[in-house]
Amino acid sequence: MTTLTVPIDNGDSVKIAEEESQRTLYPYVTGTSIVAIKYKDGVLMASDMGGSYGSTLRYKNIERVKAIGKHSLLGASGEISDFQEILRYLDELTLNDNMWDDGNSLGPKEIHNYLTRVMYNRRNKFNPLWNTLVLGGVKNGKSYLGMVSMIGVSFEDDHVATGFGNHLARPILRDEWHADLSFEDGVKLLEKCMRVLLYRDRSAINKLQIAKITEEGVTVSQPYSLKTFWEFSSFHNPTAGAEGSW
Amino acid sequence: MFRNQYDTDVTTWSPTGRLFQVEYAMEAVKQGSAAIGLRSRSHVVLACVNKAQSELSSHQRKIFKVDDHIGVAIAGLTADGRVLSRYMRSESINHSFTYESPLPVGRLVVHLADKAQVCTQRSWKRPYGVGLLVGGLDESGAHLYYNCPSGNYFEYQAFAIGSRSQAAKTYLERRFESFQESSREDLIKDAIMAIRETLQGETLKSSLCTVSVLGVDEPFHFLDQESIQKVIDTFEKVPEEEEDAGEGEAEPEAATGAAGTGEQGGSGDQDVAPMEI
């Protein structure tokens, strides 16, 4: 927001907002769902690599999950440029943390709370960062997984999903997630969710990455695609019994 | 080291490379009543002598809780100490609010030291006239730091500041090697015995000292008078009985009911300004 600083009688000054053309009004290039779960050794997070420009699937090589410091992983859906801005904030934060060089470091809980403060403060100024963020990590053997929305709603859970994932992935996770999943089972579960999203979310593309974080560190897989099957009987004549509707 | 032509301003160097105003500020710390800190791997104990202006008044508070995991004991100008304690509380709570995590004590003392340094390099400011013993926790365990008016800070296993602190330091020097692995109870006992050293002959009573503890699983809190008296009773013998106490150096200084060495020491310090405790 551009402000004009005007001196007043007692020696102080006040700021007057000049124009508000720089507030966020709507997102432009967006990423779709993120799905993440805690498993035996840490946290697994899956996302596709698409960046939509409205209804066009414009960009197909966007990494929406990034490592933060030694102990955390951040995934984002929503406006990609805002995600990049958040990465810059966190870069500065982790840099300053490293410069202390004193054996203390910011863990996933601290970063999650920092992000909550940032998102909520922006929302209060009516200038939100248009993202839903997923923060996962492991520190001192304890796994952590949390979410912050663009209006500053923040919480922790054993499994989270953003965007369409809320509607399509959550029910699957509620039924099939359990504590101490092995790595293979965790990946299978995430792939199941991502496949449903691929079939039903029009902004999803078939190119995904799964990132893993454990006490040892972060690994982000190479992009790969899921096998799909389009010969389900309900796909054949989708409007049967409901002609004229979508 | 009094009255010379280079000591008017804090921003004036002497030809021998000293800042006299800063050194004079460190003198103010020595005039305050004693404060002692010791730490083990998991606990920090801060203790101080309760000195009152006169018999009519109560004693000033010299130990402050900064957060559940950080406490500070001061010696020198208590007003300066109070202001810095408020700063520390503020920093600590802001960090907790933003990160939902306790501020590592090592980072807090650096902030404090940087704040003190500013006052040594501005012509319109003066150095803080208070020494702070900061005890607290971070990821690697318990730590004890001493912050000077000069802006320096040091980490210690055990330390004492204020008047007659040398006696306490001598006691601590003899025993500090065992502190790292000490139990909480032994640490408290050592702190109270160190306090006794600064009293120079006066009988140690729980009303004369304040003791605080914090640890890895124990939030900062003060010990109540009863607990302190119980510890005192384990080593301080009643004047009639004359035998060696468990520690060896606890020889009762004769039957000191009414102390022959004068009262607490207030009369000896004629040039202690009223504002310094």
Interface residues (C-beta under 8 A of the other chain):
Chain A: W100 D102 G103 N104 S105 L106 G107 K109 E110 N113 Y114 R117
Chain B: F97 T98 Y99 E100 S101 P104 G106 R107 D138 E139 S140
